[in-house]
Structure formats: structure tokens, C-alpha cells
């Protein structure tokens, strides 16, 4: 934290002295969270660019005015769906860096982040991967079959999660033995050198077609699975979720089961919307009959509306909080993509009062704009604000006021960084409430590349992958300060704001200038935006191989969902 703030050029303020003077009181120091939205490979790679900019291991990121170290100074890093692929992949690969993944070779890392082959093809044979396409499909069927043979229910998400692992886990066969709870054993995590990773999923019962803003939001962290929502308000130890819990404990005669929290299954649960890819399997050449048969067996047992459900059975919350837990009497906990309730940025875990987060850097790669080419328009922030305004579900959470989506577009709040909740004195607090975090909204925009890829593009060549990562880097750094040379100082001011309020410290003039420039001032313009939203390139286009205006095309796998879900992801 000290090194980061000392480099952000906050003129007129001794940031190092401030941190050192308050080092004896941890509650006075800034508490940072980062949230990476969903949106398929677009979100994974755009978010990767943001984390690369925030990572002090990235080349030149610790020069004066650079943001490297913000990742290491953060307490929490949350992701869902495509953003969850990013977060999960970094952590199950020993908290590696984005740049290290980009710079590696297939001989060393196999199919890690080699998105050029879709999940229908599987990874190229070579390096640590020894499977051809036929063996790849058979391996998927065998590994999920082993889970079924052990007596556990399986869903399409099991196959999706195993397929994802071939791209996200640097291990032979996608690391079938890798678990999400094993992150707790990583030295970087144990010593506090990396933030706590959190993946988000929504609860949805079979047959429930709409995930409303009062649906239970679940989180996965290295220690637990559960929810702060009043509908559940409980957590189970993730390492043992395959065990038969009853009323919040494992009965004496039951065995403790480990290994159920397969890393790919956790990442697949948070992104279960993409189960739609596997619904095309019967029309895909070269898929062996054993895999088709296994998938069709699952599909025949569920309705078409339940294909996105991930089955967590046995239910770790069976018999727990019976009065409010709608799954208390079910042997199965059914979870879906974390963005299905429109909260496509995983802010929910970071606004919990117990975590006392001061500032959230919200990286938004959503495909929101209907009239245009698929850029963010604040929908996720609106959804979270509306949810915290619902007394039946908010459970003590507060969130800054957020304008409507038309205002985002009309005022350009989705075309540049915007701060929400700058003035902590504007919040009315009850005796148990805490001031909510300041939100630094970082929407995807075309700085150096049209990074509005289709959510359902099933593949991404390395040239496009790296161009989107570069664009994401430019989004959060404003092209290394090209768009605003004071931007690094403004990031520092946002980090310090709530802490300074607690300690009664006045921030310097540069911070007042930053807040005047970036804080939403309450102005609203809700008129329908004129024409399509098609932003211009900000600093100049990067030319890449195999890329066109990809943001307006959709593959068949996602076409059936786009009408209903275009505002979500």
C-alpha cells in the first residue's frame, strides 16, 4: 500500500507518512476491493488487462504514476462468469500473473489461455496435453462419469466445468484433482500477498424461470460456500461440501468428503449460462457417442429451462435456517450463473458491512447497450442499487445512489471512469450500518481495440486475446494517463477517501479536483439516447490478425438466449 500510494503523485500529501502514522490501527487504513464483471472471453480478457495494470509484477507497472501494486494492496478480488474464469484461473495456477500467462509457451503451459480452440475442439495436442479431440471428449465423459459412479448427481455444468479447465488450469487434462478450497494452502494467499478471491453465483430452483433481484446470492471463497442474504445467512466449509450436512453440521455417523469443490466445477457454476455451448453437441462432428449419450441422458431428465442449473448435491444447507431457506428441505442446492439477476459486476460480496470495504474498483465488461454495439451502460450498478433498496433482502447493505441507464449514456458516464458515493456524509446510517464503499466504475470502452466481443463467441485467437488485454489495461490507466495525466493521483484519492474521513484528515487540492471531475454530481438525463451507441476509438486502433467488428455477431450457441439476456451479460 505504501509503495503504491507513494507513486501515484498525490501532490501536497505525504501518503507514506499517513500510512505509517496509522499503521498501528488497521481499521483506519484503506480497505480495497476489486470486482470483475461477467461477459465470456470478453470479460475474462478485458478484466485481465485491468489486473495486469494493477499487478506490481507487470513490466513497468511500478514506475512513477503507474498503478502496479493496487492488486497486492487489495483485500478482496471478486469475479463472476467470465470474470470468474479470470479470477479462478490466476489463483488455481498459484496466483500467477496475466503477463506470465501471455508470455508462456504451449510447451510449458499447454492449453492455458489458448482460447483459439473452442471447447468443441479441445486443446491442441502437445506440451503437457496428450489428448487429441477424440480422447478429449472421452476424457470429459469419463471424468464426469466417475462423479456419477461415486453416487453424486451430475448436470451439464459438470461437463462445462471440466471443458473450461482445459483452458484455465495449467495441468494435464485440466487438473481434475484441483479444488477451489486448495487456494487456501497457497503461500501467497496464506501470507496475505494476494487478495481473497471470491466467485459469485445465484440461487435458482428448478422451474424458476426468472432470477429476480431478491434471489439469494451465493459466494465461493477458498474457505466457504454460502450467503450473507437473510434468506440463508450461513456458510459451509467449501473443502467438505460433498459431505451430508444436516442443520449446519455433519452427523456423527457420516463421513467427511473432500474433493467435491473441483475448481472447474466452481468456475462453471458461476458461468453456467454457457452450458448452452454443450446443447449443440449433437450437431458437432467428431464427438464420440459416449459423451453424446451422457449429455442427452441429463437433458432428458431436466426441462429446457433448467439447462443452466449446476447441481450441488448433497445440499450443504439441508435443514439449515428452515424458516427462510427455500432449499432447507431439498437434497439439492441448485445454482446458476452469477449474472442472471443482472448484477453482472460481483459487488454483492464486497458491500457486506462485516467486510468494511472502503473502495471498489468495478471493472465492467457487460454487453448492455441494445441500441448499438454492446458496451456497458451501468445496468449492473443499477441492479445492485435497486437490490440494496429492497428491505426484504438488503440485510444491512448500503450502496451509493445510481442513475438510470439512459443517464449513463447521455452523460458519458459509461465512456470514462466515474466515482459513485464520494461524499460519505450523504448516507443515513442506523446504529448497525456502515458507510458503503466508494465505487470507481471502470467501463469497457474502445481505447485501442473494439473490445466489445460477443459474449457467446466460443473461441478467441491469441492476437485478439492480447489486444483485448491491452485495451483493458488502457481502460483502467486511461492509456497510462494519456487521457488525464492526473488520473493516477485520482486513483490514490479514491483509495484514501473513506480512510481520510475516519481519521479526520483533509485531502489535498488535487483530490478535490479529482472528485469534482469524476464524482457523479446527481445530474440525470433519462431521455432516450439518440441513435446507436457506437463510441470512437480513444487513442488509436491496434491491428490484429483475424479480427473484425466482432461485437455485433453471435454464434448459434448463444442465439436463443440473447433476446432475454442481452441486458445482462
Secondary structure in CASP SS format (residue, H / E / C, confidence):
PFRMAT SS
TARGET T0000
AUTHOR 0000-0000-0000
METHOD secondary structure of the structure
MODEL  1
X C 1.00
X H 1.00
X H 1.00
X H 1.00
X H 1.00
X H 1.00
X H 1.00
X C 1.00
X C 1.00
X C 1.00
X C 1.00
X C 1.00
X C 1.00
X C 1.00
X H 1.00
X H 1.00
X H 1.00
X H 1.00
X H 1.00
X H 1.00
X H 1.00
X C 1.00
X C 1.00
X C 1.00
X C 1.00
X H 1.00
X H 1.00
X H 1.00
X C 1.00
X C 1.00
X C 1.00
X E 1.00
X E 1.00
X E 1.00
X E 1.00
X E 1.00
X C 1.00
X C 1.00
X C 1.00
X H 1.00
X H 1.00
X H 1.00
X H 1.00
X H 1.00
X H 1.00
X H 1.00
X H 1.00
X H 1.00
X H 1.00
X H 1.00
X H 1.00
X H 1.00
X H 1.00
X H 1.00
X C 1.00
X C 1.00
X C 1.00
X C 1.00
X C 1.00
X C 1.00
X C 1.00
X C 1.00
X C 1.00
X C 1.00
X C 1.00
X C 1.00
X C 1.00
X C 1.00
X C 1.00
X H 1.00
X H 1.00
X H 1.00
X H 1.00
X C 1.00
X C 1.00
X E 1.00
X E 1.00
X E 1.00
X E 1.00
X C 1.00
X C 1.00
X H 1.00
X H 1.00
X H 1.00
X H 1.00
X H 1.00
X H 1.00
X H 1.00
X H 1.00
X H 1.00
X H 1.00
X H 1.00
X C 1.00
X C 1.00
X C 1.00
X C 1.00
X C 1.00
X H 1.00
X H 1.00
X H 1.00
X H 1.00
X H 1.00
X H 1.00
X C 1.00
X C 1.00
X H 1.00
X H 1.00
X H 1.00
X H 1.00
X C 1.00
X C 1.00
X C 1.00
X C 1.00
X C 1.00
X C 1.00
X C 1.00
X C 1.00
X C 1.00
X C 1.00
X C 1.00
X C 1.00
X C 1.00
X C 1.00
X C 1.00
X C 1.00
X E 1.00
X C 1.00
X C 1.00
X E 1.00
X C 1.00
X C 1.00
X C 1.00
X H 1.00
X H 1.00
X H 1.00
X H 1.00
X H 1.00
X H 1.00
X H 1.00
X H 1.00
X H 1.00
X H 1.00
X H 1.00
X H 1.00
X H 1.00
X H 1.00
X H 1.00
X H 1.00
X H 1.00
X C 1.00
X C 1.00
X C 1.00
X C 1.00
X C 1.00
X C 1.00
X H 1.00
X H 1.00
X H 1.00
X H 1.00
X H 1.00
X H 1.00
X H 1.00
X H 1.00
X H 1.00
X H 1.00
X H 1.00
X H 1.00
X H 1.00
X C 1.00
X C 1.00
X C 1.00
X H 1.00
X H 1.00
X H 1.00
X C 1.00
X C 1.00
X C 1.00
X C 1.00
X E 1.00
X C 1.00
X H 1.00
X H 1.00
X H 1.00
X H 1.00
X H 1.00
X C 1.00
X H 1.00
X H 1.00
X H 1.00
X H 1.00
X C 1.00
X C 1.00
X C 1.00
X C 1.00
X C 1.00
X E 1.00
X E 1.00
X E 1.00
X E 1.00
X E 1.00
X E 1.00
X E 1.00
X E 1.00
X C 1.00
X C 1.00
X C 1.00
X C 1.00
X C 1.00
X C 1.00
X C 1.00
X C 1.00
X C 1.00
X C 1.00
X C 1.00
X C 1.00
X C 1.00
X E 1.00
X E 1.00
X E 1.00
X E 1.00
X E 1.00
X C 1.00
X C 1.00
X E 1.00
X E 1.00
X E 1.00
X E 1.00
X C 1.00
X C 1.00
X C 1.00
X C 1.00
X C 1.00
X C 1.00
X E 1.00
X E 1.00
X E 1.00
X E 1.00
X H 1.00
X H 1.00
X H 1.00
X C 1.00
X C 1.00
X C 1.00
X C 1.00
X E 1.00
X E 1.00
X C 1.00
X C 1.00
X E 1.00
X E 1.00
X C 1.00
X C 1.00
X C 1.00
X C 1.00
X C 1.00
X C 1.00
X C 1.00
X C 1.00
X C 1.00
X C 1.00
X C 1.00
X E 1.00
X H 1.00
X H 1.00
X H 1.00
X H 1.00
X H 1.00
X H 1.00
X H 1.00
X H 1.00
X C 1.00
X H 1.00
X H 1.00
X H 1.00
X H 1.00
X H 1.00
X H 1.00
X H 1.00
X H 1.00
X H 1.00
X H 1.00
X H 1.00
X H 1.00
X C 1.00
X C 1.00
X C 1.00
X C 1.00
X C 1.00
X H 1.00
X H 1.00
X H 1.00
X H 1.00
X H 1.00
X H 1.00
X H 1.00
X H 1.00
X H 1.00
X H 1.00
X H 1.00
X C 1.00
X C 1.00
X C 1.00
X C 1.00
X H 1.00
X H 1.00
X H 1.00
X C 1.00
X C 1.00
X C 1.00
X E 1.00
X E 1.00
X E 1.00
X C 1.00
X C 1.00
X C 1.00
X C 1.00
X C 1.00
X C 1.00
X C 1.00
X C 1.00
X C 1.00
X C 1.00
X C 1.00
X C 1.00
X C 1.00
X C 1.00
X C 1.00
X C 1.00
X C 1.00
X C 1.00
X C 1.00
X C 1.00
X E 1.00
X E 1.00
X E 1.00
X E 1.00
X E 1.00
X C 1.00
X C 1.00
X C 1.00
X C 1.00
X C 1.00
X C 1.00
X C 1.00
X C 1.00
X C 1.00
X C 1.00
X H 1.00
X H 1.00
X H 1.00
X H 1.00
X C 1.00
X H 1.00
X H 1.00
X H 1.00
X C 1.00
X C 1.00
X C 1.00
X E 1.00
X E 1.00
X E 1.00
X E 1.00
X E 1.00
X E 1.00
X C 1.00
X C 1.00
X C 1.00
X C 1.00
X C 1.00
X C 1.00
X C 1.00
X E 1.00
X C 1.00
X C 1.00
X C 1.00
X C 1.00
X C 1.00
X C 1.00
X H 1.00
X H 1.00
X H 1.00
X H 1.00
X H 1.00
X H 1.00
X H 1.00
X H 1.00
X H 1.00
X H 1.00
X C 1.00
X C 1.00
X C 1.00
X C 1.00
X C 1.00
X C 1.00
X C 1.00
X C 1.00
X C 1.00
X C 1.00
X C 1.00
X C 1.00
X C 1.00
X C 1.00
X C 1.00
X C 1.00
X H 1.00
X H 1.00
X H 1.00
X H 1.00
X H 1.00
X H 1.00
X C 1.00
X C 1.00
X C 1.00
X C 1.00
X C 1.00
X C 1.00
X C 1.00
X E 1.00
X E 1.00
X E 1.00
X C 1.00
X C 1.00
X C 1.00
X H 1.00
X H 1.00
X H 1.00
X C 1.00
X C 1.00
X C 1.00
X C 1.00
X C 1.00
X C 1.00
X C 1.00
X C 1.00
X C 1.00
X C 1.00
X C 1.00
X E 1.00
X E 1.00
X E 1.00
X E 1.00
X E 1.00
X E 1.00
X C 1.00
X C 1.00
X C 1.00
X C 1.00
X C 1.00
X C 1.00
X C 1.00
X C 1.00
X C 1.00
X C 1.00
X C 1.00
X C 1.00
X C 1.00
X C 1.00
X C 1.00
X C 1.00
X C 1.00
X C 1.00
X H 1.00
X H 1.00
X H 1.00
X H 1.00
X H 1.00
X H 1.00
X H 1.00
X H 1.00
X H 1.00
X H 1.00
X H 1.00
X H 1.00
X H 1.00
X H 1.00
X H 1.00
X H 1.00
X H 1.00
X H 1.00
X H 1.00
X H 1.00
X C 1.00
X C 1.00
X C 1.00
X C 1.00
X C 1.00
X H 1.00
X H 1.00
X H 1.00
X H 1.00
X H 1.00
X H 1.00
X H 1.00
X H 1.00
X H 1.00
X H 1.00
X H 1.00
X H 1.00
X H 1.00
X H 1.00
X H 1.00
X H 1.00
X H 1.00
X C 1.00
X C 1.00
X C 1.00
X C 1.00
X C 1.00
X H 1.00
X H 1.00
X H 1.00
X H 1.00
X H 1.00
X H 1.00
X H 1.00
X H 1.00
X H 1.00
X H 1.00
X E 1.00
X C 1.00
X C 1.00
X C 1.00
X C 1.00
X C 1.00
X C 1.00
X C 1.00
X C 1.00
X C 1.00
X C 1.00
X C 1.00
X C 1.00
X C 1.00
X E 1.00
X C 1.00
X C 1.00
X C 1.00
X C 1.00
X C 1.00
X C 1.00
X C 1.00
X C 1.00
X C 1.00
X C 1.00
X C 1.00
X C 1.00
X C 1.00
X C 1.00
X C 1.00
X C 1.00
X H 1.00
X H 1.00
X H 1.00
X C 1.00
X C 1.00
X C 1.00
X H 1.00
X H 1.00
X H 1.00
X H 1.00
X H 1.00
X H 1.00
X H 1.00
X H 1.00
X H 1.00
X H 1.00
X C 1.00
X C 1.00
X C 1.00
X C 1.00
END
